Amino acid sequence: MEELVECARLRVQHDTSSEAKQSFEEAITNLRRREHEEAELCMRECKITWLKEGEAPTKYFFARLKAKNAQEAMTALELESGEVIEDQDEILGEVHRYYQALYKAEEESAATLAKREEVVNMIDKRMTEEDNVALEESFWDKKSLVGKDSMGIIKLIPKNDRKHLLRNWRPITLLTMTYKIVAKL
């Protein structure tokens, strides 16, 4: 079909008659109609495949999941001393020590605290009075979040292929919605 359009285009370049222009426009129209029909056919085939397989777990899905988990697994860890550990409990302990030292809280000056308070006061408050009352019961009276509100899931994501070094892993924390709301206050 593309060949017919190209022939009609070349004909229009050499022959400027209305018949040549009409032939070119018809070729374009036929091409667009055919592309539309092919797209509809492809959509029907996809729908048929989905109806057959649905959202049922497939070997393909599980193979992809297994490969992703294997890629993100920390099977061995090289310490700064050069020693390599492979025991999962030892790796977990080293990860804990590493990030505890990395994110150790430092004393903040009065100026830093004042600046933080100033920034927090500039944020629009979008909480209703009822929301504030509900949060007061669990947060303001105790000055901390309790129970599941204070928990998060920490996930280490490899930054690159050099997964044997702990500095090549990036931690992210998945927090509860309550924690996120309180953080914006």
Backbone as ProteinMPNN parsed JSONL, in Angstrom:
{"seq_chain_A": "MEELVECARLRVQHDTSSEAKQSFEEAITNLRRREHEEAELCMRECKITWLKEGEAPTKYFFARLKAKNAQEAMTALELESGEVIEDQDEILGEVHRYYQALYKAEEESAATLAKREEVVNMIDKRMTEEDNVALEESFWDKKSLVGKDSMGIIKLIPKNDRKHLLRNWRPITLLTMTYKIVAKL", "coords_chain_A": {"N_chain_A": [[0.829, -1.195, 0.0], [1.998, 1.213, 0.767], [3.679, 1.553, -1.36], [1.949, 2.213, -3.453], [1.097, 4.729, -2.624], [3.504, 6.117, -2.756], [4.034, 5.96, -5.523], [1.843, 7.422, -6.486], [2.446, 9.887, -5.363], [4.834, 10.567, -6.676], [3.81, 10.727, -9.224], [2.152, 12.963, -8.983], [4.062, 14.91, -8.633], [5.2, 15.088, -11.171], [3.003, 15.311, -12.815], [0.635, 17.634, -12.662], [-2.092, 17.563, -12.791], [-5.629, 17.5, -11.976], [-6.583, 14.929, -11.843], [-4.346, 13.385, -11.176], [-3.795, 14.453, -8.661], [-6.129, 13.679, -7.324], [-5.856, 10.905, -7.434], [-3.625, 10.578, -5.809], [-4.648, 11.511, -3.318], [-6.643, 9.566, -2.895], [-5.055, 7.31, -2.622], [-3.712, 7.954, -0.236], [-5.911, 8.076, 1.522], [-6.793, 5.384, 1.369], [-4.538, 4.133, 2.452], [-4.526, 5.139, 5.093], [-6.987, 4.066, 5.974], [-6.413, 1.341, 5.836], [-4.297, 1.135, 7.692], [-5.739, 1.765, 9.996], [-7.515, -0.417, 10.077], [-5.657, -2.482, 10.486], [-4.709, -1.776, 13.003], [-7.04, -2.096, 14.538], [-7.386, -4.861, 14.227], [-5.12, -5.807, 15.551], [-5.715, -4.904, 18.143], [-7.98, -6.478, 18.653], [-6.796, -9.023, 18.652], [-5.131, -8.795, 20.88], [-7.063, -8.478, 22.872], [-8.355, -10.951, 22.71], [-6.266, -12.641, 23.514], [-5.955, -11.703, 26.136], [-8.47, -12.382, 27.176], [-8.294, -15.142, 27.049], [-6.089, -15.739, 28.74], [-6.426, -13.964, 30.817], [-6.023, -12.459, 33.986], [-4.641, -14.349, 35.199], [-1.994, -16.008, 36.958], [1.011, -16.563, 35.231], [3.595, -18.648, 33.752], [5.479, -16.982, 32.635], [5.118, -14.557, 34.055], [5.863, -15.363, 36.677], [8.5, -16.125, 36.188], [9.655, -13.666, 35.495], [9.289, -12.287, 37.921], [10.834, -13.874, 39.645], [13.376, -13.479, 38.495], [13.699, -10.731, 38.926], [13.68, -10.586, 41.729], [15.978, -12.09, 42.24], [17.867, -10.416, 41.129], [17.774, -8.263, 42.841], [18.687, -9.291, 45.197], [20.847, -9.579, 48.012], [23.46, -11.372, 48.113], [26.081, -11.702, 48.882], [28.485, -9.826, 50.71], [30.951, -7.391, 50.694], [33.114, -6.305, 53.1], [34.571, -3.267, 54.478], [37.076, -3.968, 55.331], [37.819, -5.833, 53.518], [37.033, -8.399, 53.834], [34.734, -10.949, 52.905], [31.373, -11.583, 53.411], [28.787, -14.051, 53.563], [26.699, -15.107, 54.922], [23.319, -14.669, 55.715], [22.328, -13.558, 58.12], [24.613, -12.302, 59.155], [25.06, -10.466, 57.101], [22.731, -8.901, 57.346], [23.167, -7.817, 59.915], [25.483, -6.277, 59.408], [24.491, -4.474, 57.503], [22.656, -3.11, 59.105], [24.408, -1.912, 61.016], [25.93, -0.278, 59.284], [24.062, 1.576, 58.113], [23.034, 2.691, 60.428], [25.213, 4.075, 61.45], [25.646, 5.79, 59.306], [23.338, 7.393, 59.183], [23.238, 8.676, 61.614], [21.982, 10.791, 64.082], [22.658, 14.232, 64.422], [23.526, 16.852, 66.685], [21.543, 19.742, 66.586], [21.85, 23.201, 65.941], [20.55, 26.125, 67.627], [19.876, 28.067, 65.777], [19.469, 26.572, 63.455], [17.249, 25.051, 64.206], [15.396, 27.123, 64.576], [15.208, 28.107, 61.968], [14.122, 25.865, 60.692], [11.624, 25.783, 61.952], [10.557, 28.156, 60.988], [10.318, 27.574, 58.235], [8.475, 25.45, 58.338], [6.245, 26.825, 59.296], [5.565, 28.287, 57.068], [4.257, 26.589, 55.368], [1.2, 25.748, 53.834], [-1.644, 25.004, 55.71], [-3.757, 22.371, 55.41], [-5.535, 20.872, 56.754], [-8.55, 19.818, 58.294], [-10.532, 20.863, 61.141], [-11.553, 18.603, 62.418], [-9.745, 16.655, 61.536], [-7.449, 17.54, 62.813], [-8.189, 17.168, 65.508], [-8.402, 14.378, 65.618], [-5.754, 13.675, 65.122], [-4.542, 14.852, 67.314], [-5.248, 13.189, 69.416], [-3.708, 10.871, 68.957], [-1.133, 11.775, 68.454], [-0.243, 14.462, 69.278], [-0.63, 14.539, 72.088], [1.087, 12.548, 73.009], [3.408, 13.2, 71.796], [4.577, 11.677, 69.864], [4.331, 9.207, 67.261], [2.433, 6.241, 67.539], [2.366, 2.635, 67.67], [1.386, 1.061, 64.648], [1.455, 3.38, 63.184], [3.951, 4.498, 63.474], [5.658, 2.9, 62.129], [7.661, 1.679, 59.408], [8.615, 0.336, 56.217], [11.719, -0.697, 55.217], [13.511, -0.706, 52.273], [16.154, -1.887, 50.354], [17.677, -0.803, 47.46], [19.521, -1.731, 44.65], [22.064, 0.373, 43.347], [23.728, 0.025, 41.187], [25.477, -2.498, 39.233], [27.406, -3.449, 40.954], [26.903, -5.002, 43.45], [28.073, -6.102, 45.674], [29.187, -4.306, 47.368], [28.274, -2.317, 50.09], [27.84, 0.426, 49.951], [26.781, 0.793, 47.469], [24.086, 0.455, 47.517], [20.826, 1.752, 47.802], [18.779, 3.02, 50.298], [15.252, 3.01, 50.754], [12.291, 4.147, 52.335], [9.15, 2.972, 53.106], [6.4, 4.525, 54.229], [3.634, 4.97, 56.568], [0.403, 6.433, 55.859], [-0.492, 8.207, 57.834], [1.881, 9.047, 59.016], [2.973, 10.488, 56.906], [1.143, 12.587, 56.717], [1.44, 13.872, 59.216], [4.067, 14.684, 58.956], [3.826, 16.764, 57.203], [2.714, 18.746, 58.678]], "CA_chain_A": [[0.0, 0.0, 0.0], [2.903, 2.366, 0.785], [4.224, 1.717, -2.71], [0.941, 2.927, -4.243], [1.145, 6.138, -2.197], [4.739, 6.691, -3.303], [3.832, 6.116, -6.979], [0.915, 8.535, -6.683], [3.17, 11.118, -5.012], [5.744, 10.863, -7.796], [2.982, 11.128, -10.373], [1.692, 14.338, -8.731], [5.21, 15.8, -8.833], [5.423, 15.27, -12.607], [1.732, 15.616, -13.485], [-0.117, 18.449, -11.701], [-3.519, 17.563, -13.135], [-6.526, 17.176, -10.871], [-6.699, 13.481, -11.794], [-3.176, 12.892, -10.436], [-3.988, 14.842, -7.252], [-7.194, 12.839, -6.788], [-5.27, 9.571, -7.279], [-2.755, 10.66, -4.63], [-5.506, 11.613, -2.138], [-7.269, 8.269, -2.711], [-4.024, 6.399, -2.1], [-3.508, 8.333, 1.175], [-7.11, 7.64, 2.24], [-6.747, 3.926, 1.467], [-3.463, 3.783, 3.382], [-4.998, 5.417, 6.463], [-8.027, 3.094, 6.295], [-5.754, 0.049, 6.056], [-3.586, 1.215, 8.972], [-6.768, 1.708, 11.028], [-7.977, -1.801, 10.127], [-4.595, -3.28, 11.104], [-4.689, -1.449, 14.431], [-8.2, -2.753, 15.14], [-7.099, -6.291, 14.257], [-4.144, -6.008, 16.628], [-6.438, -4.739, 19.409], [-8.821, -7.666, 18.836], [-5.92, -10.136, 19.013], [-4.711, -8.58, 22.271], [-8.21, -8.731, 23.723], [-8.56, -12.4, 22.723], [-5.21, -13.196, 24.366], [-6.266, -11.363, 27.527], [-9.625, -13.169, 27.59], [-7.845, -16.517, 27.25], [-5.189, -15.84, 29.886], [-6.91, -13.122, 31.898], [-4.989, -11.992, 34.901], [-4.13, -15.531, 35.881], [-0.531, -16.065, 36.991], [1.587, -17.355, 34.154], [5.007, -18.979, 33.925], [6.228, -15.777, 32.265], [5.046, -13.633, 35.184], [6.678, -15.861, 37.778], [9.91, -16.081, 35.782], [10.077, -12.259, 35.622], [9.344, -11.974, 39.346], [11.991, -14.58, 40.193], [14.581, -12.804, 38.002], [13.791, -9.424, 39.599], [14.086, -10.842, 43.108], [17.378, -12.516, 42.231], [18.683, -9.246, 40.809], [17.802, -7.365, 43.991], [19.134, -10.017, 46.384], [22.203, -9.329, 48.49], [23.928, -12.722, 48.434], [27.398, -11.586, 49.509], [28.804, -8.435, 51.018], [32.369, -7.154, 50.965], [33.303, -5.301, 54.141], [35.664, -2.328, 54.2], [38.334, -4.668, 55.615], [38.099, -6.733, 52.414], [36.408, -9.685, 54.129], [33.453, -11.173, 52.231], [30.448, -12.389, 54.206], [27.691, -14.585, 52.765], [25.624, -15.502, 55.821], [22.291, -13.629, 55.671], [22.255, -12.878, 59.423], [25.77, -11.404, 59.225], [24.809, -9.368, 56.155], [21.716, -8.054, 57.97], [23.819, -7.072, 60.998], [26.378, -5.274, 58.818], [23.638, -3.442, 56.909], [22.144, -2.331, 60.235], [25.503, -1.073, 61.543], [26.334, 0.697, 58.267], [23.089, 2.663, 57.987], [22.907, 3.356, 61.717], [26.32, 5.034, 61.513], [25.485, 6.769, 58.234], [22.233, 8.315, 59.46], [23.276, 9.056, 63.022], [21.486, 12.158, 64.287], [23.621, 15.191, 64.965], [22.916, 17.949, 67.439], [21.253, 20.897, 65.747], [21.987, 24.477, 66.626], [19.3, 26.867, 67.825], [19.588, 28.76, 64.523], [18.915, 25.576, 62.534], [15.903, 24.74, 64.683], [14.548, 28.282, 64.291], [14.998, 28.135, 60.519], [13.187, 24.795, 60.377], [10.304, 26.22, 62.422], [10.106, 29.188, 60.047], [9.911, 26.894, 56.998], [7.249, 24.709, 58.632], [5.149, 27.787, 59.433], [5.215, 28.814, 55.748], [3.484, 25.579, 54.646], [-0.249, 25.867, 53.978], [-2.287, 23.96, 56.499], [-4.969, 21.958, 54.695], [-6.231, 19.929, 57.617], [-9.765, 20.335, 58.92], [-10.486, 20.813, 62.604], [-11.762, 17.201, 62.813], [-8.479, 15.964, 61.312], [-6.539, 17.945, 63.886], [-8.61, 16.522, 66.753], [-8.035, 12.961, 65.511], [-4.296, 13.563, 65.261], [-4.163, 15.227, 68.681], [-5.41, 12.033, 70.29], [-2.639, 9.884, 68.794], [0.199, 12.333, 68.249], [0.137, 15.644, 70.049], [-0.561, 14.254, 73.528], [2.244, 11.692, 73.294], [4.547, 13.781, 71.069], [5.156, 10.694, 68.943], [3.384, 8.28, 66.665], [2.493, 4.961, 68.235], [1.875, 1.468, 66.946], [1.683, 0.945, 63.225], [1.683, 4.709, 62.616], [5.364, 4.854, 63.542], [6.451, 1.88, 61.448], [7.901, 1.79, 57.979], [9.346, -0.79, 55.631], [12.93, -0.221, 54.553], [13.888, -1.535, 51.113], [17.424, -1.507, 49.751], [17.637, -0.936, 46.01], [20.888, -1.61, 44.124], [22.312, 1.524, 42.467], [24.419, -0.447, 39.986], [25.739, -3.941, 39.241], [28.41, -3.793, 41.979], [26.06, -5.187, 44.624], [28.825, -6.664, 46.792], [29.58, -3.203, 48.247], [27.089, -1.763, 50.728], [27.617, 1.819, 49.539], [26.088, 0.773, 46.183], [22.667, 0.175, 47.758], [20.086, 2.955, 48.223], [17.613, 2.67, 51.112], [14.034, 3.806, 50.705], [11.388, 3.757, 53.402], [7.73, 3.075, 52.816], [5.784, 4.97, 55.478], [2.176, 4.988, 56.605], [-0.201, 7.693, 55.454], [-0.528, 9.091, 58.999], [3.212, 9.619, 59.164], [3.13, 11.498, 55.862], [0.323, 13.755, 57.062], [2.079, 14.557, 60.335], [5.303, 15.287, 58.457], [3.487, 17.993, 56.49], [2.207, 19.758, 59.631]], "C_chain_A": [[0.872, 1.256, 0.0], [3.479, 2.642, -0.596], [3.254, 2.49, -3.595], [0.941, 4.415, -3.908], [2.371, 6.81, -2.792], [4.622, 6.911, -4.813], [2.918, 7.306, -7.263], [1.6, 9.86, -6.367], [4.11, 11.526, -6.142], [4.964, 11.329, -9.031], [2.52, 12.573, -10.223], [2.838, 15.317, -8.949], [5.424, 16.093, -10.315], [4.16, 15.707, -13.354], [0.855, 16.36, -12.477], [-1.61, 18.488, -12.012], [-4.352, 17.161, -11.925], [-6.7, 15.665, -10.739], [-5.543, 12.868, -10.999], [-3.322, 13.234, -8.952], [-5.042, 13.961, -6.597], [-6.674, 11.423, -6.548], [-4.382, 9.527, -6.022], [-3.6, 10.692, -3.349], [-6.202, 10.286, -1.851], [-6.278, 7.263, -2.127], [-3.763, 6.679, -0.62], [-4.692, 7.849, 2.014], [-7.115, 6.133, 2.427], [-5.676, 3.464, 2.448], [-3.915, 3.995, 4.826], [-6.067, 4.417, 6.892], [-7.406, 1.738, 6.619], [-4.981, 0.03, 7.381], [-4.571, 1.116, 10.133], [-7.281, 0.275, 11.186], [-6.944, -2.703, 10.786], [-4.523, -3.031, 12.606], [-5.866, -2.121, 15.144], [-7.981, -4.254, 15.253], [-6.134, -6.617, 15.4], [-4.832, -5.893, 17.989], [-7.322, -5.948, 19.687], [-7.971, -8.861, 19.274], [-5.451, -10.012, 20.465], [-5.852, -8.902, 23.234], [-8.484, -10.229, 23.826], [-7.526, -13.066, 23.625], [-5.516, -12.926, 25.829], [-7.44, -12.186, 28.029], [-9.234, -14.617, 27.852], [-7.05, -16.654, 28.543], [-5.679, -15.052, 31.081], [-5.771, -12.603, 32.735], [-4.414, -13.156, 35.695], [-2.605, -15.521, 35.876], [-0.017, -16.996, 35.89], [3.035, -17.676, 34.474], [5.868, -17.756, 33.646], [6.274, -14.803, 33.439], [5.962, -14.093, 36.318], [8.162, -15.87, 37.437], [10.445, -14.659, 35.909], [10.24, -11.865, 37.089], [10.568, -12.623, 40.002], [13.294, -13.9, 39.767], [14.77, -11.466, 38.7], [14.247, -9.608, 41.043], [15.54, -11.275, 43.189], [18.309, -11.344, 41.978], [18.821, -8.331, 42.025], [18.286, -8.048, 45.27], [20.573, -9.66, 46.722], [22.739, -10.673, 48.981], [25.291, -12.731, 49.111], [27.697, -10.113, 49.695], [30.284, -8.321, 51.351], [32.485, -6.023, 51.973], [34.457, -4.374, 53.768], [37.025, -2.957, 54.459], [38.729, -5.611, 54.478], [37.491, -8.111, 52.612], [35.051, -9.772, 53.426], [32.595, -12.055, 53.124], [29.273, -12.817, 53.325], [26.513, -15.028, 53.619], [24.604, -14.357, 55.905], [22.16, -12.882, 56.998], [23.417, -11.896, 59.588], [25.59, -10.206, 58.292], [23.801, -8.392, 56.761], [22.321, -7.208, 59.087], [24.729, -5.973, 60.46], [25.59, -4.137, 58.181], [23.1, -2.529, 58.004], [23.214, -1.391, 60.783], [25.869, 0.046, 60.565], [25.357, 1.88, 58.217], [22.833, 3.378, 59.306], [24.012, 4.408, 61.863], [26.145, 6.145, 60.477], [24.434, 7.815, 58.57], [22.132, 8.698, 60.928], [22.88, 10.519, 63.164], [22.581, 13.027, 64.907], [22.868, 16.267, 65.722], [22.718, 19.139, 66.51], [21.36, 22.167, 66.568], [20.625, 25.144, 66.759], [18.901, 27.589, 66.539], [18.959, 27.808, 63.511], [17.491, 25.221, 62.925], [14.937, 25.884, 64.389], [14.228, 28.373, 62.805], [14.0, 27.06, 60.098], [11.763, 25.187, 60.787], [9.717, 27.267, 61.482], [9.599, 28.548, 58.746], [8.598, 26.144, 57.219], [6.06, 25.656, 58.728], [4.718, 28.361, 58.09], [4.342, 27.839, 54.949], [2.0, 25.784, 54.917], [-0.78, 24.698, 54.783], [-3.604, 23.627, 55.815], [-5.77, 20.95, 55.499], [-7.482, 20.599, 58.181], [-9.618, 20.245, 60.433], [-10.665, 19.381, 63.09], [-10.481, 16.381, 62.629], [-7.496, 16.279, 62.428], [-6.886, 17.264, 65.205], [-8.206, 15.053, 66.742], [-6.526, 12.772, 65.685], [-3.833, 13.913, 66.674], [-4.218, 14.029, 69.605], [-4.231, 11.072, 70.186], [-1.242, 10.484, 68.751], [0.551, 13.435, 69.238], [0.258, 15.361, 71.537], [0.694, 13.473, 73.879], [3.53, 12.21, 72.675], [5.266, 12.762, 70.202], [4.036, 9.853, 68.352], [3.541, 6.94, 67.37], [1.987, 3.85, 67.335], [2.306, 1.463, 65.5], [1.938, 2.293, 62.575], [3.158, 5.081, 62.585], [6.256, 3.87, 62.793], [6.597, 2.185, 59.962], [8.64, 0.557, 57.502], [10.537, -0.217, 54.884], [13.299, -1.22, 53.463], [15.205, -1.003, 50.582], [17.359, -1.801, 48.261], [19.058, -0.783, 45.482], [21.011, -0.424, 43.162], [22.925, 1.088, 41.144], [24.679, -1.946, 40.121], [26.746, -4.379, 40.302], [27.711, -3.95, 43.329], [26.822, -5.734, 45.833], [29.318, -5.579, 47.753], [28.332, -2.517, 48.791], [26.801, -0.325, 50.299], [26.898, 1.915, 48.182], [24.616, 0.396, 46.313], [22.012, 1.45, 48.282], [18.885, 2.531, 49.062], [16.426, 3.587, 50.808], [13.126, 3.283, 51.811], [9.96, 3.992, 52.969], [7.024, 3.353, 54.134], [4.264, 4.92, 55.398], [1.654, 6.365, 56.214], [-0.243, 8.683, 56.628], [0.807, 9.798, 59.175], [3.432, 10.733, 58.137], [2.333, 12.757, 56.174], [0.98, 14.55, 58.178], [3.347, 15.264, 59.881], [5.017, 16.605, 57.743], [2.958, 19.081, 57.411], [3.268, 20.769, 59.992]], "O_chain_A": [[0.551, 2.241, -0.666], [3.735, 3.789, -0.964], [3.674, 3.325, -4.396], [0.803, 5.259, -4.794], [2.293, 7.938, -3.277], [5.064, 7.941, -5.323], [3.181, 8.1, -8.167], [1.35, 10.857, -7.044], [4.169, 12.697, -6.516], [5.407, 12.205, -9.773], [2.493, 13.325, -11.197], [2.612, 16.439, -9.403], [5.789, 17.21, -10.682], [4.232, 16.379, -14.383], [0.378, 15.749, -11.52], [-2.314, 19.375, -11.529], [-3.846, 16.561, -10.976], [-6.941, 15.168, -9.639], [-5.752, 11.93, -10.231], [-3.014, 12.413, -8.088], [-4.878, 13.541, -5.452], [-7.027, 10.805, -5.543], [-4.399, 8.55, -5.274], [-3.297, 9.974, -2.397], [-6.342, 9.909, -0.688], [-6.623, 6.469, -1.251], [-3.61, 5.745, 0.167], [-4.502, 7.279, 3.089], [-7.408, 5.646, 3.519], [-5.887, 2.507, 3.194], [-3.71, 3.131, 5.678], [-6.067, 3.963, 8.037], [-7.822, 1.067, 7.563], [-5.006, -0.966, 8.104], [-4.285, 0.467, 11.139], [-7.461, -0.196, 12.309], [-7.301, -3.593, 11.558], [-4.303, -3.957, 13.387], [-5.698, -2.657, 16.24], [-8.346, -4.859, 16.261], [-6.325, -7.595, 16.123], [-4.567, -6.692, 18.887], [-7.411, -6.4, 20.828], [-8.37, -9.621, 20.157], [-5.384, -11.006, 21.189], [-5.64, -9.518, 24.279], [-8.808, -10.728, 24.904], [-7.863, -13.951, 24.412], [-5.359, -13.809, 26.672], [-7.43, -12.644, 29.171], [-9.769, -15.254, 28.76], [-7.295, -17.558, 29.342], [-5.397, -15.408, 32.225], [-4.68, -12.34, 32.229], [-3.78, -12.965, 36.732], [-1.989, -15.078, 34.907], [-0.56, -18.078, 35.666], [3.637, -17.061, 35.353], [6.863, -17.517, 34.33], [7.337, -14.285, 33.78], [6.741, -13.305, 36.854], [8.997, -15.645, 38.314], [11.566, -14.461, 36.379], [11.204, -11.195, 37.457], [11.251, -11.997, 40.813], [14.213, -13.758, 40.574], [15.898, -11.103, 39.033], [15.105, -8.868, 41.523], [16.258, -10.874, 44.105], [19.404, -11.277, 42.536], [19.86, -7.699, 42.217], [18.287, -7.422, 46.33], [21.407, -9.464, 45.837], [22.501, -11.064, 50.124], [25.618, -13.67, 49.837], [27.225, -9.264, 48.938], [30.803, -9.061, 52.186], [32.011, -4.913, 51.73], [35.226, -4.665, 52.851], [38.023, -2.533, 53.876], [39.844, -6.133, 54.468], [37.435, -8.907, 51.675], [34.312, -8.79, 53.362], [33.019, -13.132, 53.544], [28.819, -12.065, 52.463], [25.436, -15.297, 53.088], [24.98, -13.208, 56.139], [21.902, -11.678, 56.994], [23.233, -10.792, 60.099], [25.926, -9.076, 58.647], [24.002, -7.179, 56.693], [22.023, -6.019, 59.196], [24.747, -4.864, 60.994], [25.969, -2.972, 58.3], [23.09, -1.308, 57.846], [22.954, -0.206, 60.991], [26.091, 1.185, 60.976], [25.771, 3.038, 58.272], [22.455, 4.549, 59.308], [23.76, 5.51, 62.351], [26.459, 7.305, 60.745], [24.617, 8.996, 58.274], [21.048, 9.01, 61.42], [23.388, 11.381, 62.446], [23.32, 12.598, 65.794], [21.707, 16.553, 65.428], [23.612, 19.498, 65.745], [21.001, 22.195, 67.745], [19.668, 24.767, 66.083], [17.712, 27.709, 66.243], [18.03, 28.181, 62.795], [16.621, 25.105, 62.062], [13.793, 25.649, 64.0], [13.098, 28.682, 62.429], [13.138, 27.302, 59.254], [10.812, 24.945, 60.044], [8.515, 27.262, 61.213], [8.56, 28.949, 58.223], [7.706, 26.198, 56.373], [4.966, 25.312, 58.279], [3.605, 28.877, 57.979], [3.746, 28.235, 53.947], [1.583, 25.969, 56.06], [-0.407, 23.547, 54.557], [-4.466, 24.491, 55.657], [-6.61, 20.245, 54.941], [-7.476, 21.788, 58.502], [-8.685, 19.621, 60.939], [-10.02, 18.969, 64.055], [-10.163, 15.522, 63.451], [-6.799, 15.395, 62.925], [-5.997, 16.831, 65.938], [-7.72, 14.537, 67.748], [-6.084, 11.817, 66.323], [-2.861, 13.349, 67.174], [-3.359, 13.859, 70.469], [-3.793, 10.516, 71.193], [-0.262, 9.777, 68.988], [1.547, 13.335, 69.956], [1.159, 15.888, 72.19], [1.3, 13.704, 74.925], [4.617, 11.723, 72.988], [6.428, 12.954, 69.844], [2.929, 9.804, 68.889], [4.646, 6.553, 67.751], [1.271, 4.094, 66.363], [3.438, 1.812, 65.168], [2.571, 2.356, 61.521], [3.574, 5.894, 61.76], [7.48, 3.997, 62.823], [5.764, 2.859, 59.357], [9.222, -0.177, 58.3], [10.382, 0.647, 54.021], [13.387, -2.423, 53.707], [15.355, 0.203, 50.383], [17.026, -2.914, 47.852], [19.738, 0.186, 45.82], [20.174, -0.239, 42.278], [22.678, 1.699, 40.105], [24.152, -2.587, 41.03], [26.917, -5.578, 40.523], [27.9, -3.139, 44.236], [26.252, -5.818, 46.921], [29.813, -5.894, 48.835], [27.43, -2.175, 48.026], [25.644, 0.096, 50.286], [26.456, 2.996, 47.792], [23.973, 0.054, 45.32], [22.589, 2.148, 49.116], [18.052, 1.759, 48.588], [16.591, 4.793, 50.628], [13.192, 2.108, 52.175], [9.605, 5.081, 52.52], [7.044, 2.526, 55.045], [3.684, 4.839, 54.316], [2.396, 7.347, 56.241], [-0.048, 9.881, 56.424], [0.857, 10.997, 59.45], [4.0, 11.779, 58.451], [2.799, 13.868, 55.922], [1.068, 15.775, 58.097], [3.662, 16.344, 60.382], [5.886, 17.474, 57.687], [2.77, 20.218, 56.98], [3.01, 21.682, 60.776]]}, "name": "protein", "num_of_chains": 1, "seq": "MEELVECARLRVQHDTSSEAKQSFEEAITNLRRREHEEAELCMRECKITWLKEGEAPTKYFFARLKAKNAQEAMTALELESGEVIEDQDEILGEVHRYYQALYKAEEESAATLAKREEVVNMIDKRMTEEDNVALEESFWDKKSLVGKDSMGIIKLIPKNDRKHLLRNWRPITLLTMTYKIVAKL"}
